[in-house]
Amino acid sequence: MPDASEKPCEPSPQSPSLVNSVERSLAIVDLTFEVNDTRQSSRVSRRPVGAPTASSLIGLVGETQGVGLAAAGVQWIKSSGPASPPRWNGTGMWGNVLTLGAEGEDVAQPADLMVILIAPNVSEQMGGEAIKSYQIYRELAQRGLSVLQITHARCRDELSTTTPSMKVEYVENGPFQRFLWAVPPCRLFVPVVFEFLAAKIAKRIVKQHPGAVIHHTGPVSPVLPVFTVRTPTVIGPLNGNITYPPGFQEREPSHDRLRRVALRWLQTTHRWFFPGKRRAEVLLVAGGQRTYDSLLIAGCRTEQFVDSIDSGIPDRLRDRPRNLHHGENFRFVHNGSLVPHKGTDLIIKAVAACDAPLTLDIIGKGFNKPALETLVGELGVGDRVRFLDWVADHRKLADVLAPYRAFVFPSLAEANGIVVQEAMAMGLPVICLNWGGPGLLVDPTCGVLIEPKNETYVVDQLAEAMERLARDGILADAMAESGHELAFQKGFYWAQIIDGWIEIYHDVRDRH
């Protein structure tokens, strides 16, 4: 990354006279250019991902001088050196289009790369994975890439209304799928049928667009089968293979317990009958060691693995001033689907166990809400615990969460935790379990990590953490600042994630 003393070139209404050289090596990029006859330079380190590529260089330009260059009107960078790089058009870190091409050649347009996305659900209203798939399509399309989405027909009504410009092909809900859904034991095969039919559509499209890159963005499970097509393929980010902590396995639903016990058998079966993941060029891995282990059992190779953040958060949160914390604040918030594995009941019990006048607002919807409301009444905390409506417009969430002291999220089986990423970016300290996705996202500088030993221990630790943060504004503000900075350092923002993926798309296409 650039030295803190380096200053991006200032915006100018005039078109710059661009120079002259871009020298590349595996570790260093030297960028030299002229703006208003003033020579500017930047020397930056790059993260080596195989050999240097034009796409990785353009990502670096975005990371270092992208905002200033684009504001100054830079349209292209010409290279010098022993060999001109491939023609490429990419986007800087914050969405400023910069293009790279050999001197004297026309620069290729973004549409030169076609990406086919496959996910069973693409929606702003269907929950985490569906929202993520929708955001991936939107982010790639905004970069000027040619993007086509394949998804299930159940998404048609929403997408045709909210995103009529989306290029999309639907897997229709045929009689066989309806039959499988009507017979509960057969529902396990519904995702397999979707993947098979989606692959047939993708194969047809690839015949029309040779060299297109297929990216399976959902589902995130390393266990579910994927059917691949003979074209460059990226799968992930893969997460999942998440189980309940040993101290809470008595809460684990029977189907999750069966999946945990049958994991090795299922993955061994995939090794022989469903080789889709083994055939992919790249497997994006977001779940750490638990996901590596699952994929290795299925016969995947470590050289396929590329670490990735599971899901991004809106870039606008980067520019939003973080929450500031002063003095005492006894207001806490929990946001998520109201289902048993989220551990919402643990927070309610912690509020009841705490002598301080803590209040808890629970934002969300789900089938477990009546049971939670009953628990609130039984514990006599109806005056301290409120249930608020789901925030349908995600753009309003930051303002909704602004008044609170901390975000409490003791999920027992959370593969990632987009809401945790958002809380950190907004400047909310996070109280969560040191388990699953949140345990990978949060560190002690920006929140409180509780070991999931058993229910009594977790409830006591939640109550203690909430009371300590409620009374200590200095501690809360230090955690808020750290979380806000870590969100950028760890690459939580969509612009950062998509930059890396575009580099991968070009790399797998060039290698295929």
C-alpha positions in Angstrom: 0.0 0.0 0.0 1.3 3.6 -0.5 3.2 5.4 2.2 1.0 7.6 4.3 3.0 10.6 3.1 2.1 10.1 -0.5 -0.7 12.3 -1.7 -3.0 11.4 -4.6 -3.0 13.9 -7.5 -5.5 16.6 -7.0 -8.7 16.7 -9.2 -8.4 18.9 -12.2 -10.9 19.8 -14.9 -8.2 19.5 -17.5 -7.3 16.3 -19.3 -3.8 15.3 -18.2 -0.9 14.6 -20.4 -0.2 11.0 -19.5 3.0 9.5 -19.5 4.9 7.5 -19.7 5.8 4.3 -17.9 4.4 1.5 -15.8 7.2 -0.8 -14.6 6.0 -4.1 -13.1 7.6 -6.7 -11.0 6.1 -9.4 -8.7 6.5 -7.3 -5.6 6.5 -3.6 -6.7 4.7 -1.4 -9.2 6.1 1.9 -10.2 3.5 4.3 -11.6 4.6 7.5 -13.4 2.2 10.0 -15.0 1.8 13.7 -15.7 -1.1 15.9 -14.6 -1.2 19.5 -15.8 2.5 19.2 -16.8 3.4 18.1 -13.3 5.2 14.8 -13.0 3.6 12.5 -10.3 4.9 9.1 -9.1 3.7 6.4 -6.8 5.6 3.3 -5.7 3.4 0.6 -4.2 3.7 -3.0 -3.0 1.4 -5.6 -4.6 0.1 -8.8 -3.1 1.6 -11.5 -5.3 -1.1 -13.7 -6.7 0.8 -15.8 -9.3 2.5 -13.8 -12.1 1.7 -10.1 -12.4 -1.2 -9.5 -14.7 -2.7 -6.5 -16.4 -5.8 -6.9 -14.2 -3.8 -7.0 -11.0 -2.0 -3.8 -12.1 -5.2 -2.0 -12.7 -6.4 -3.1 -9.2 -3.3 -1.5 -7.8 -3.9 1.7 -9.7 -7.3 1.8 -8.1 -6.0 1.1 -4.7 -3.3 3.9 -4.8 -4.1 6.7 -7.2 -7.5 5.7 -8.7 -9.6 8.4 -7.1 -7.2 11.2 -8.0 -6.5 9.9 -11.5 -10.1 9.5 -12.4 -11.0 12.9 -11.1 -8.1 14.3 -13.1 -9.5 12.7 -16.3 -7.1 9.9 -16.8 -8.5 7.5 -19.4 -5.6 5.1 -20.1 -2.1 4.1 -19.0 0.4 3.0 -21.6 3.1 0.5 -20.7 6.7 0.2 -21.4 9.1 -2.6 -20.9 10.1 -5.8 -22.5 6.6 -6.9 -23.3 3.3 -5.0 -23.5 0.7 -6.5 -21.1 -2.6 -7.9 -22.4 -5.3 -5.4 -23.3 -7.6 -5.0 -20.4 -10.2 -2.6 -19.0 -10.8 -2.5 -15.3 -12.0 -0.4 -12.5 -10.2 1.3 -9.6 -11.0 0.6 -6.0 -13.8 3.0 -5.6 -15.4 2.5 -9.0 -13.3 4.9 -11.1 -12.8 3.4 -14.5 -9.2 3.2 -15.7 -8.1 1.3 -18.7 -4.8 -0.4 -19.6 -3.6 -1.2 -23.1 -0.5 -1.6 -25.2 0.7 1.6 -26.8 -0.9 2.2 -30.2 -3.7 -0.3 -29.7 -7.4 0.3 -29.1 -8.2 -0.5 -25.5 -10.6 -3.3 -24.9 -13.9 -2.4 -23.3 -15.1 -3.9 -20.1 -17.6 -6.1 -22.0 -14.6 -8.0 -23.4 -15.0 -10.2 -20.3 -18.3 -12.0 -19.8 -19.2 -13.4 -16.4 -22.1 -15.8 -15.9 -23.3 -15.9 -12.3 -25.3 -18.8 -10.9 -27.2 -18.7 -7.6 -30.6 -20.3 -6.6 -31.8 -17.1 -5.0 -31.1 -13.6 -6.1 -33.1 -11.1 -4.1 -33.0 -8.1 -1.7 -35.8 -9.7 0.4 -34.9 -13.4 0.8 -32.2 -13.1 3.4 -28.4 -13.3 3.6 -27.3 -15.5 0.7 -29.9 -14.1 -1.7 -29.0 -10.5 -0.9 -25.3 -11.3 -1.4 -25.9 -12.8 -4.8 -28.0 -9.8 -5.8 -25.2 -7.4 -4.6 -22.5 -9.4 -6.6 -24.5 -9.0 -9.8 -25.0 -5.3 -9.1 -21.4 -4.6 -8.3 -20.0 -6.4 -11.4 -22.6 -4.8 -13.7 -21.7 -1.4 -12.3 -18.1 -2.1 -13.4 -19.2 -2.3 -17.0 -18.6 -6.0 -17.3 -21.0 -8.1 -19.3 -22.9 -10.0 -16.6 -25.6 -12.6 -16.9 -27.4 -14.1 -13.9 -28.9 -17.6 -13.8 -31.3 -18.1 -10.9 -34.6 -19.8 -10.0 -38.0 -18.6 -11.3 -39.2 -17.8 -7.8 -37.1 -14.6 -8.1 -38.7 -13.4 -11.3 -41.5 -11.3 -9.9 -39.1 -9.3 -7.6 -36.3 -8.9 -10.1 -38.5 -7.9 -13.0 -40.0 -5.2 -10.8 -37.0 -3.9 -8.9 -34.2 -4.6 -11.4 -35.8 -4.7 -14.9 -32.4 -4.1 -16.5 -30.9 -7.3 -15.1 -29.8 -9.8 -17.7 -31.2 -13.0 -16.3 -32.1 -16.5 -17.3 -34.5 -18.5 -15.0 -34.6 -22.1 -14.1 -38.3 -22.8 -14.2 -40.1 -24.5 -11.4 -41.1 -27.7 -13.3 -43.3 -30.6 -12.2 -40.4 -32.7 -10.9 -39.2 -29.8 -8.6 -42.7 -29.3 -7.3 -43.0 -33.0 -6.6 -39.7 -33.0 -4.6 -40.8 -30.0 -2.6 -44.2 -31.6 -1.8 -42.5 -34.6 -0.2 -40.4 -33.3 2.8 -37.7 -36.0 2.8 -37.1 -35.3 -0.9 -36.5 -31.6 -0.4 -32.8 -32.2 0.1 -32.6 -32.9 -3.7 -34.2 -29.6 -4.8 -30.8 -27.7 -4.8 -29.2 -30.5 -6.8 -31.9 -30.3 -9.5 -31.5 -26.5 -9.6 -27.7 -26.9 -10.1 -28.2 -29.5 -12.9 -30.7 -27.3 -14.8 -28.6 -24.2 -14.3 -25.6 -25.9 -15.8 -27.6 -26.8 -18.9 -28.5 -23.2 -19.4 -24.9 -22.1 -18.8 -23.7 -24.6 -21.3 -26.0 -23.1 -24.0 -24.8 -19.6 -23.2 -21.1 -20.6 -23.2 -21.6 -22.0 -26.8 -22.7 -18.5 -27.8 -19.9 -16.8 -25.8 -16.7 -18.9 -25.8 -14.4 -17.9 -23.0 -17.1 -16.7 -20.7 -16.3 -17.2 -17.0 -18.8 -18.9 -14.8 -19.0 -17.9 -11.1 -21.2 -20.0 -8.8 -22.0 -17.4 -6.1 -24.4 -19.7 -4.2 -25.1 -21.8 -2.3 -22.1 -21.3 0.0 -22.1 -24.8 1.4 -19.0 -26.9 0.6 -21.2 -30.0 0.7 -23.9 -29.3 -1.9 -23.1 -30.6 -5.4 -22.1 -28.2 -8.3 -22.3 -29.1 -12.0 -19.7 -27.4 -14.1 -19.3 -26.6 -17.8 -16.1 -26.7 -19.8 -15.3 -23.1 -19.4 -13.3 -21.1 -16.8 -15.1 -21.6 -13.5 -14.9 -20.0 -10.1 -17.0 -21.3 -7.1 -17.7 -19.4 -3.9 -17.1 -17.9 -1.5 -17.6 -21.2 0.1 -18.4 -21.2 3.8 -20.7 -23.5 5.7 -19.6 -26.7 7.3 -20.6 -24.9 10.5 -21.8 -26.9 13.5 -23.0 -26.0 16.9 -20.4 -25.5 19.6 -19.9 -28.7 21.7 -21.4 -27.0 24.8 -24.7 -26.3 22.8 -25.1 -29.5 20.8 -28.2 -30.4 22.8 -29.9 -27.5 20.9 -28.7 -28.7 17.5 -31.7 -29.6 15.2 -31.8 -33.2 14.1 -31.1 -32.4 10.5 -28.0 -30.4 11.4 -26.8 -33.2 13.6 -27.3 -35.7 10.8 -25.4 -33.5 8.4 -22.5 -33.2 10.9 -22.3 -36.9 11.4 -22.7 -37.7 7.7 -20.2 -35.0 6.5 -17.3 -37.3 5.7 -19.6 -39.7 3.9 -21.2 -37.0 1.8 -18.0 -35.4 0.8 -16.4 -38.8 -0.1 -19.5 -39.4 -2.3 -19.0 -36.1 -4.0 -15.4 -37.1 -4.7 -16.7 -39.9 -6.9 -20.1 -38.8 -8.2 -20.1 -34.9 -8.2 -16.7 -33.7 -9.3 -17.8 -30.1 -10.1 -15.8 -28.5 -7.3 -12.7 -30.5 -8.2 -12.9 -29.3 -11.8 -13.2 -25.6 -11.0 -10.1 -23.4 -11.5 -10.7 -21.5 -8.3 -12.5 -22.2 -5.1 -13.0 -19.0 -3.1 -12.9 -20.0 0.6 -14.3 -17.8 3.4 -14.8 -20.3 6.2 -11.2 -20.9 7.2 -10.0 -24.3 8.3 -13.4 -25.9 8.7 -14.1 -25.3 5.0 -10.7 -26.4 3.8 -11.1 -29.7 5.7 -14.5 -30.3 4.1 -13.3 -29.5 0.5 -10.1 -31.7 0.9 -12.3 -34.7 1.9 -14.2 -34.1 -1.3 -11.0 -34.4 -3.3 -10.4 -30.7 -4.0 -6.8 -29.5 -4.1 -5.1 -26.8 -2.0 -3.9 -25.0 -5.2 -7.5 -24.3 -6.1 -8.1 -22.4 -2.8 -8.1 -18.6 -2.7 -9.1 -16.9 0.6 -11.9 -14.4 0.3 -14.3 -12.4 2.4 -17.7 -14.2 2.3 -19.7 -11.1 1.5 -19.1 -7.4 1.1 -20.8 -4.4 2.7 -21.9 -1.3 0.9 -19.0 1.1 0.0 -21.1 4.0 1.2 -20.4 2.9 4.8 -16.7 3.7 4.2 -17.5 7.4 3.8 -20.1 7.5 6.6 -18.8 9.0 9.8 -18.6 6.2 12.4 -20.6 6.2 15.6 -19.1 8.1 18.5 -19.5 7.0 22.1 -19.5 9.2 25.1 -20.5 8.5 28.8 -23.1 6.0 29.6 -25.4 4.4 27.0 -27.6 1.4 28.1 -29.2 0.8 24.7 -28.2 -2.5 22.9 -29.4 -3.9 19.6 -29.6 -7.3 17.9 -30.4 -7.6 14.2 -31.1 -10.8 12.3 -33.5 -13.6 11.4 -35.4 -14.8 14.4 -34.5 -18.4 14.2 -33.1 -20.6 17.1 -29.5 -20.8 16.0 -29.1 -17.0 16.3 -29.1 -17.2 20.1 -31.5 -14.3 20.6 -32.9 -16.0 23.7 -29.4 -15.9 25.3 -29.4 -12.0 25.0 -32.9 -11.8 26.6 -31.7 -14.0 29.5 -28.6 -11.8 29.9 -30.8 -8.7 30.1 -32.9 -10.3 32.7 -29.8 -11.3 34.7 -28.3 -7.8 34.6 -28.9 -5.3 37.4 -28.1 -2.3 35.2 -31.0 -0.7 33.3 -30.1 -2.2 30.0 -32.5 -2.2 27.1 -32.5 -4.4 24.1 -34.1 -3.8 20.7 -34.5 -6.9 18.5 -34.7 -6.1 14.8 -35.9 -9.0 12.6 -38.5 -11.5 11.6 -38.7 -15.2 11.7 -40.7 -18.2 13.0 -39.1 -18.1 16.4 -40.5 -14.7 17.3 -43.6 -16.0 19.2 -41.3 -18.2 21.4 -39.0 -15.2 22.1 -42.0 -13.0 23.0 -43.2 -15.6 25.4 -39.7 -15.8 27.0 -39.7 -12.0 27.5 -43.0 -12.2 29.3 -41.8 -15.1 31.5 -38.7 -13.3 32.5 -40.5 -10.0 33.2 -38.4 -7.8 30.9 -41.2 -6.6 28.7 -40.4 -3.0 29.6 -36.7 -3.5 28.6 -36.9 -5.7 25.4 -38.7 -4.5 22.2 -39.3 -6.3 18.9 -38.9 -3.9 15.9 -39.8 -4.5 12.3 -37.3 -5.9 9.8 -35.5 -3.0 8.0 -36.5 -3.8 4.4 -34.6 -0.9 2.9 -31.0 -1.8 3.7 -29.8 1.7 3.0 -31.6 2.9 6.1 -29.9 0.4 8.5 -26.9 2.5 9.4 -29.2 5.3 10.6 -31.4 2.9 12.5 -28.4 1.4 14.4 -26.7 4.8 15.2 -28.2 5.4 18.7 -27.0 2.1 20.3 -23.9 1.3 22.4 -23.2 -2.1 20.9 -24.4 -4.8 18.6 -25.0 -8.2 20.4 -24.9 -11.3 18.2 -24.4 -14.6 20.0 -25.1 -16.8 17.0 -24.4 -20.5 17.6 -24.0 -21.5 14.0 -23.1 -18.5 11.9 -21.0 -19.3 8.9 -20.2 -15.6 8.2 -22.0 -12.7 9.7 -22.7 -9.8 7.3 -24.5 -7.9 10.1 -21.3 -8.1 12.2 -19.3 -6.6 9.3 -21.8 -3.8 9.0 -21.7 -3.1 12.7 -17.9 -2.9 12.7 -18.0 -0.5 9.7 -20.6 1.7 11.4 -18.6 2.0 14.6 -20.6 -0.3 16.9 -18.7 -2.6 19.3 -19.7 -6.2 18.7 -20.4 -8.8 21.4 -20.4 -12.3 19.9 -19.3 -15.8 20.4 -15.8 -16.9 19.5 -17.2 -19.4 17.1 -17.9 -19.6 13.3 -17.8 -16.5 11.1 -18.1 -13.8 13.8 -15.1 -15.4 15.5 -13.1 -14.9 12.3 -14.3 -11.3 11.8 -14.0 -9.8 15.3 -10.9 -9.4 17.4 -10.6 -8.1 21.0 -9.8 -4.6 19.9 -13.2 -4.0 18.4 -15.5 -6.3 20.4 -16.0 -8.9 23.1 -15.5 -12.6 22.1 -17.2 -15.1 24.4 -16.1 -18.7 24.5 -19.2 -20.9 23.8 -18.7 -23.2 26.8 -22.3 -23.6 27.8 -25.5 -21.6 28.2 -25.0 -20.4 31.8 -21.5 -19.2 31.0 -22.5 -17.4 27.8 -25.5 -15.7 29.5 -23.3 -14.5 32.4 -20.6 -13.2 30.0 -23.1 -11.4 27.8 -24.6 -9.6 30.9 -21.1 -8.6 32.1 -19.9 -7.4 28.7 -23.1 -5.3 28.1 -22.9 -3.7 31.5 -19.2 -2.9 31.1 -19.7 -1.3 27.7 -22.8 0.5 28.8 -20.9 2.3 31.5 -17.5 2.8 29.8 -17.9 5.2 26.9 -14.1 5.5 26.4 -13.8 1.7 25.9 -16.8 1.6 23.6 -15.4 4.4 21.5 -12.0 2.8 21.2 -13.6 -0.5 20.1 -15.8 1.5 17.6 -12.7 3.2 16.1 -10.9 -0.1 15.8 -13.8 -1.9 14.1 -14.2 1.0 11.7 -10.6 0.7 10.6 -10.5 -3.1 10.6 -13.5 -3.1 8.2 -11.2 -1.5 5.6 -8.0 -3.3 6.5 -9.7 -6.7 6.2 -11.3 -5.8 2.9 -15.0 -5.9 3.9 -16.2 -3.4 1.3 -17.6 -4.6 -2.0 -15.2 -2.5 -4.1 -12.3 -4.3 -2.4 -13.7 -7.8 -2.9 -14.8 -7.2 -6.5 -11.4 -5.9 -7.4 -9.8 -9.1 -6.4 -12.4 -11.2 -8.1 -12.0 -9.4 -11.4 -8.3 -10.2 -11.3 -9.2 -13.8 -10.7 -11.6 -13.9 -13.7 -8.9 -12.6 -16.0 -6.4 -15.0 -14.6 -8.6 -18.2 -15.0 -9.6 -17.1 -18.5 -6.0 -16.7 -19.5 -5.0 -20.0 -18.0 -8.0 -22.0 -19.3 
